[in-house]
Amino acid sequence: MYRTIPIKAKFTDEEKAYHLDQCQNANSLINCAIYHTRQTHYQWREEQSNAFSVYWRGDELRCGWKLYKCRTTYPELDKALKLNPHYKALAAQAAQQTLKSVGESIKSYNSLVDAYYQGEVNRPSLPGYRKKGGLAAVTFPRQALTYKDGCFSPSISRETKPELITQIELPLPEFIDSDWVKEVTIRPCLGELWIDWIIDDGKEPIKVNPNLDYSQAWGFDHGGTNWLTGVSTHGESLIIDGRKLKSMNQGYCRLVAKYKHGKSEFYWDTNLDRVQRKRNNQMRDAINKAARFIVNRCLVDGIGNLVIGWNEGQKNGSQIGKRGNQNFMPIPTGRLIERLKQLCTEYGIVLTLTEEAYTSQASFLDGDSLPKHGEKPQRWTPSGKRVKRGLYKASGNQLVNADCNGAGNILRKVATQLGLNLAKVGRGSLTLPKRYDLFSKLKRSYREKCEATVFQAVA
C-alpha cells in the first residue's frame, strides 16, 4: 500500500537556502501556469458568439455569461512554459509535477461546471493565483532521485547547478527501505520545511482476517469532554478522555488572541506560526494514539467490526454558543476517522460509519425505535431522558451513562445490517465505562503489551 510519511527537515543553511529558492520558483511557476490558463480561457470565451446568453441551471432559467469548461490541459501548459525562467530553475521532472498539479485543478474545475448546471453547487471559478513571493511544494518522482550511501540526491537543473556551493542530499530514515520510495516532496509548512516520503511497502489490504469475529463489534459515540465512548457486543465499555484536547485548544485560542490583539483579522507572524505548529503536532499525536488504541483493542478482543456514529457536515454552521463551539468544533474527530480508515484496511477490520440521529435521546434499555434524520414520526417520544450531564434515566428509573447509551444505540442502528448480537450489552456495560487518558495514563508498558498481543493475533 502507498503511504506518506512526513519528516521534519534538518537542513544546513546552504541546503535550506537552495530548497527555499526551489519552492519560490515552484510557486511562481504555478502562477504563470494559472495566468496562461485564464488568459487562454477568456480569449476563447470572447470568441464564442453565444457566451452571453440564456441557459438552464437545474430547473432555473438564467441569463448572463455562460459558464464553459476550461480547455487547457497539462501537455499544453508544459509546451507553453518550457522556456519560462521558473521552469528552467527547477529540475525538469519537478517542474512537470508542478504543472500537473495545475492540470488537476483544471480537471476539478471542469467537473464542478457539470455539477453547476445540474444545480448541485454554486458557480465555480477558475483556479486562483497564489501569494506573490510565497512557497509551494516541490515534488521529485523516483526517476529524479539517485540513491547512494543512505541518501537520495534529487535532480538539479543546469541553470541552478553552477551556483550551488554544497551537495544536496536527503537522508533516508532508517525505518524506510530505499526500494519502497516512489516519490519525495519538499513541503513548506508554517515557517518550516518538511520532507514527505511517499512509499509502497508492498503490503496488501486484508479483506478477511481469520483471527477476527465479524459477528462482534465495537460502537463509538464521539463528543467533547468524553472524546470517544465505546460499547462492545462483548458487554465491555470505555471512554477516551477528551479533557486534555479541550485544554490544548483553549490554550491555542488564548495565545492566538494574545498575539492578534489590536491587529487586523489577517495578521500573521512567526509567533503565530510557532503556536499553530505546536497545536497541529498535539492534534496529530492525539489522533495517532487514539486510532492505534482502538485498532489494538479490536484485535486483542478479536472483534472484526468497528462502528462510529458520524453525521457528515455536522460541524458546518454549528450554533451551540461561543464556549460550546470552542470546546467541540476543534476536536479532530473527522481526521481520526480518516486515520482509522487507513489502519483498519491493514488488519481486516470493517469500519462502518452510520448517522447518529436520536441516539442520545432514545433509550437503549427500552429498545426505542431509532428513526433517521428528518424521518421522525410525528408522535415519536423517547422512553427515557438525560437528567443531567453524563447521566441518562431509562424507564423504571434505571440510571446509565448517557454517552454509553448513545454508543449502544449506534450499534443498534447497524445491528441488522452487520448481523450483530447485542444480548450481552446490558445495564452493567452501560453504567461503569473505564476511562483512558491517552496522554498520561497509557504507559509504555501497556502499549508494548498491546502491541505484542496484536502481533501474535495477526501472526
TANORTA-V103638 format. One line per field, one symbol per residue. ss: DSSP state (a for helix, b for strand, c for the rest). burial: b if it has 24 or more other C-alpha atoms within 12 Angstrom, else e. Layout:
ss->???
burial->???
This chain:
ss->cbbbbbbbccccaaaaaaaaaaaaaaaaaaaaaaaaaaaaaaaaaaaccccbbbbbbccbbbbbbccccccccaaaaaaaccccaaaaaccaaaaaaaaaaaaaaaaaaaaaaaaaaccccccccccccccccccccbbbbaaabbbbccbbbbcccaaaaccccccccbbccccccaaabbbbbbbbbccbbbbbbbbbccccccccccccbbbbbbbbbbcccbbbbbbbccccbbbbbcaaaaaaaaaaaaaaaaaacccccccccaaaaaaaaaaaaaaaaaaaaaaaaaaaaaaaacbbbbbbbccccccccccccaaaaaaaccccaaaaaaaaaaaaaaaccbbbbbccccccccccccccccccccccccccccccbbbbccbbbbcccbbbbaaaaaaaaaaaaaaaaaccccccccaaaaaccbbbcccccccaaaaaaaaaaaaaaac
burial->eebebbbbbebeeeebebbbbbbbbbbbbbbbbbbbbbeebeeeeeeeeeeeeeeeeeeeeeeeebbbbbbbbbeebbeebbebebbbbbbbbbbbbbbbbbbebbeebbebbbebbeeeeeebebbebeeeebbbbbbbbbebbbeeeeebbbbbbeebeeeeeeebbbbbeeeeebebbbbbbbbbbbebbbbbbbbeeeeeeeeebeebbbbbbbbbbbbbbbbbbbbbbbbbbbbbbbbbbbebbbebbeebeebeeeeeeeeeeeebeebbeebbebbeebbbbbbbbbbbbbbbbbbbbbbbbbeeeeeeeeeeeeeeebbbbbbbbbebbebbbbbbbbbbbbbbbbbbbbbbbbbbbbebbbbeeeeeeeeeebbbbbeeebbbbbeeebbbbbbbbbbbbbbbbbbeebebbbeebbbebbbbbebbbbbeeeeeeeeeebeeebeeeee
